[in-house]
Amino acid sequence: MLVVMKPNATEAQVDAVVERIRSMGLVPHAIPGAQRTAIGITGNKGGLDPSLFEGQPGVREAIRVSQPFKLVSREVKAEDTVIQVGGVSIGGPRIVVMAGPCSVESREQILESAREVKAAGATMLRGGAYKPRTSPYEFQGLAEEGLKLLALAREETGLPIVTEAMDSETLAMVADYADLVQIGARNMQNFSLLKQLGKLGKPVLLKRGPSSTIREWLMAAEYVVAHGNPRVALCERGIRTFENATRNTLDLNAVPVLKSLTHLPVVVDPSHGIGLRAHVPAMARAAVAAGADGLIVEVHPCPEKALSDGQQSLTPGEFSGLMAQVKVIAGAVGRPV
């Protein structure tokens, strides 16, 4: 349920509603908004009667929320959520581009990558320090040393960094270095990790699981928000289908569908989505046209020597060309980059 307060409701009246909710054994959630003050309610096993709150001073109305993902639903918050990450706004009018290598491999490699993507117009630096791989024999990342190198690249270029947290044991360490904590596709339904992210309060980029429905994805985001952290962005990175000509099937249907269902920002990963360097730019252009709030693109100074995902990583020159194309598409849909 959502309790909507009158525009002139006093702080004392809002506090009284919050206390009423708590006295019922339920959990109140303040919903920030420019147009109204609202309080979401979770913890109820069945439906609540709106009359429980509609008679209280300062309350305009109480609305039943039909979606199971209550706090991330458009029913609860009509306006888009904008997340602030190191001075960058994700979810506002400007399209955010996160770029960099799949894995941090060396000081020289990550610094060169950071300089190149910034020069081309990227607003954030991506790079993996912990790499969950299908094979235990493949490169697993540099761990904390990789995080330190990302911090060095941020210090030199000023780009906020996004990097993946792989498990609960290393989450705190990753959060100490990262501006935006990425949760990979394999961990989308790692519920204990999601709960910790809620309590941590650090901005989160939640990737869609390879076989997850949109509803399951939104319910995963609900775990983070319900545990106290509203700073969540969603990332479409392709789903597993019967098609084997590409790495995954990039579900661009998800972008407008998500925009209608949730107020959270939506980012698209065309690199993992198609897995073929030659076709990444086309998918990136399409994502912007579909309404994505951001892109996350893999860029490597020398993709043929990359320790992971070289086949889908753009060269700096290719990325610069992509940025020029993205700006044209963004302008056509009325958004800056």
Residue pairs with C-beta under 8 A, 6 or more apart in sequence:
1 40
1 41
1 44
1 47
1 48
1 50
1 53
1 62
1 63
1 64
1 65
2 31
2 38
2 39
2 40
2 41
2 62
2 63
2 65
2 75
2 76
3 17
3 21
3 38
3 39
3 40
3 41
3 53
3 59
3 62
3 63
4 36
4 37
4 38
4 59
4 60
4 61
4 62
4 63
5 13
5 14
5 17
5 36
5 37
5 38
5 39
5 58
5 59
5 60
6 58
6 59
6 60
7 36
7 37
8 58
9 37
9 57
9 58
9 59
9 60
10 58
13 56
13 57
13 58
13 59
14 37
14 39
14 58
16 56
16 57
16 58
17 28
17 39
17 53
17 56
17 58
17 59
18 28
18 39
20 52
20 53
20 56
21 27
21 28
21 39
21 41
22 28
24 52
25 43
26 41
26 42
26 43
26 44
27 41
27 42
27 43
27 226
28 39
28 40
28 41
29 39
29 40
29 41
29 42
29 71
29 225
29 226
30 37
30 38
30 39
30 40
31 38
31 39
31 40
31 71
31 76
31 77
32 230
33 77
33 78
33 79
34 79
35 78
35 79
36 60
38 76
38 77
40 65
40 70
40 71
40 76
41 48
42 70
42 71
42 226
47 64
48 62
48 64
50 61
50 62
50 63
50 64
51 62
52 62
53 59
53 62
54 61
54 62
63 75
65 73
65 75
65 76
66 75
67 73
67 75
67 261
68 215
68 219
68 222
69 215
69 218
69 219
69 221
69 222
69 261
69 262
70 76
70 222
71 222
71 225
71 226
71 230
72 218
72 221
72 222
72 225
72 232
72 262
72 263
72 264
73 218
73 261
73 262
73 263
74 260
74 261
74 262
74 263
76 263
77 263
78 263
79 263
80 91
80 92
80 263
80 265
81 91
81 230
81 263
81 264
81 265
82 89
82 90
82 91
82 92
82 265
83 89
83 90
83 91
83 203
83 231
83 232
83 233
83 265
84 90
84 203
84 231
85 124
85 160
85 162
85 179
85 180
85 203
86 124
86 160
86 161
86 179
86 180
87 160
88 96
88 123
88 124
88 160
89 96
90 96
90 180
90 203
90 233
90 265
90 267
90 293
90 294
91 233
91 264
91 265
91 293
92 293
93 335
93 336
94 335
94 336
94 337
95 288
95 292
95 293
95 294
95 295
95 326
95 330
95 335
95 336
95 337
96 123
96 124
96 267
96 293
96 294
96 295
97 121
97 122
97 123
97 124
97 294
97 295
97 296
97 297
97 323
97 326
97 337
98 122
98 123
98 124
98 125
98 126
98 162
98 180
98 267
98 294
98 295
98 296
98 297
99 117
99 120
99 122
99 124
99 125
99 126
99 295
99 296
99 297
99 298
99 299
99 319
100 110
100 113
100 114
100 117
100 122
100 125
100 126
100 127
100 298
100 299
101 109
101 110
101 113
101 126
101 127
101 128
101 298
101 299
101 300
101 301
101 306
101 313
102 127
102 128
102 131
102 271
102 298
102 300
102 306
102 308
102 309
102 313
103 127
103 128
103 129
103 131
103 139
103 141
103 142
103 146
103 306
103 307
103 308
103 309
104 110
104 127
104 128
104 129
104 141
104 142
104 146
104 149
104 150
105 142
105 306
105 307
106 149
107 149
107 152
109 300
109 301
110 127
110 149
110 150
110 152
110 153
111 149
111 152
111 153
111 156
112 301
113 125
113 127
113 153
113 299
113 300
113 301
113 316
114 125
114 153
114 154
114 156
114 157
114 159
115 156
115 157
116 299
116 301
116 316
116 319
116 320
117 125
117 159
117 299
117 316
117 319
118 125
118 157
118 158
118 159
119 320
120 316
120 319
120 320
120 323
121 320
121 323
121 327
121 337
122 159
122 319
122 323
123 159
123 160
124 159
124 160
124 161
124 162
124 179
124 180
125 150
125 153
125 154
125 157
125 159
125 160
125 161
125 162
126 161
126 162
126 163
126 182
126 296
126 297
126 298
127 146
127 150
127 153
127 161
127 163
128 141
128 146
128 163
128 164
128 308
129 141
129 142
129 143
129 144
129 145
129 146
129 147
129 149
129 150
129 163
129 164
129 174
129 177
130 140
130 141
130 143
130 146
130 163
130 164
130 165
130 166
130 170
130 174
131 138
131 139
131 140
131 141
131 164
131 166
131 308
132 164
132 166
132 184
132 186
132 187
133 139
133 140
133 308
138 308
139 307
139 308
142 149
143 170
144 173
146 163
147 163
147 173
147 174
147 176
147 177
147 178
148 177
150 161
150 163
150 177
150 178
151 161
151 177
153 159
153 161
154 160
154 161
154 179
160 179
160 180
161 177
161 178
161 179
161 180
162 178
162 179
162 180
162 181
162 182
162 205
162 296
163 174
163 177
163 178
163 181
163 182
164 174
164 181
164 182
164 183
164 184
165 171
165 174
165 175
165 178
165 181
165 182
165 183
165 187
165 193
165 197
166 184
166 187
167 187
167 190
167 193
168 192
168 193
168 196
171 181
171 193
171 196
171 197
171 200
172 200
174 181
175 181
175 200
175 202
178 202
179 203
180 202
180 203
180 204
180 205
180 233
181 197
181 200
181 202
181 203
181 204
181 205
182 204
182 205
182 207
182 235
183 190
183 193
183 194
183 197
183 204
183 205
183 206
183 207
184 207
185 207
185 208
185 209
185 210
185 237
185 272
186 209
187 193
188 206
188 207
188 208
188 209
188 212
188 216
188 217
188 220
189 209
189 212
189 216
189 220
191 220
191 223
194 220
194 223
194 224
194 227
195 223
195 224
195 227
197 204
197 224
197 227
197 229
198 223
198 224
198 225
198 226
198 227
198 228
198 229
199 227
199 228
199 229
200 229
201 228
201 229
201 231
202 229
202 231
203 231
203 232
203 233
204 224
204 229
204 231
204 232
204 233
205 233
205 235
205 267
205 296
206 217
206 220
206 221
206 224
206 232
206 233
206 234
206 235
207 235
207 237
207 269
208 217
208 234
208 235
208 236
208 237
208 239
208 251
208 254
209 216
209 217
209 220
210 238
210 239
210 240
210 248
211 239
211 240
212 220
212 239
214 254
214 257
214 258
214 261
217 234
218 234
218 258
218 261
218 262
221 232
221 234
221 262
221 264
224 232
225 232
232 264
233 264
233 265
233 266
233 267
233 293
233 294
234 258
234 262
234 264
234 265
234 266
234 267
235 266
235 267
235 268
235 269
235 296
236 250
236 251
236 252
236 254
236 255
236 258
236 266
236 267
236 268
236 269
236 273
236 287
236 292
237 248
237 250
237 268
237 269
237 272
237 273
238 246
238 247
238 248
238 249
238 250
238 251
238 269
238 272
238 273
238 274
238 275
239 248
239 249
239 251
240 248
240 249
241 248
241 249
243 249
246 274
246 275
246 276
246 279
247 272
247 273
247 274
247 275
247 276
247 312
248 272
248 273
248 274
248 275
249 273
250 268
250 270
250 273
250 274
250 283
250 287
252 268
252 283
252 286
252 287
252 290
254 266
255 266
255 268
255 287
255 290
255 291
255 292
256 290
256 291
258 264
258 266
259 266
259 291
265 293
265 294
266 291
266 292
266 293
266 294
267 292
267 293
267 294
267 295
267 296
268 283
268 284
268 287
268 290
268 292
268 294
268 295
268 296
269 295
269 296
269 297
270 280
270 281
270 283
270 284
270 287
270 295
270 297
271 280
271 296
271 297
271 298
271 309
271 312
271 313
271 314
272 298
272 309
272 312
273 283
274 280
274 283
274 312
275 311
275 312
276 311
276 312
277 303
277 311
277 312
277 313
277 314
277 318
280 297
280 298
280 312
280 314
280 322
281 314
281 318
281 321
281 322
281 325
284 295
284 297
284 322
284 325
284 326
285 325
285 326
285 329
287 295
288 295
288 326
288 329
288 330
288 333
288 335
289 329
289 332
289 333
291 333
295 326
297 314
297 319
297 322
298 309
298 312
298 313
298 314
299 313
299 314
299 315
299 316
299 318
299 319
300 306
300 310
300 313
300 314
300 315
301 315
301 316
302 315
303 310
303 311
303 313
303 314
303 315
304 310
306 313
314 322
323 337
326 337
327 337
330 336
330 337
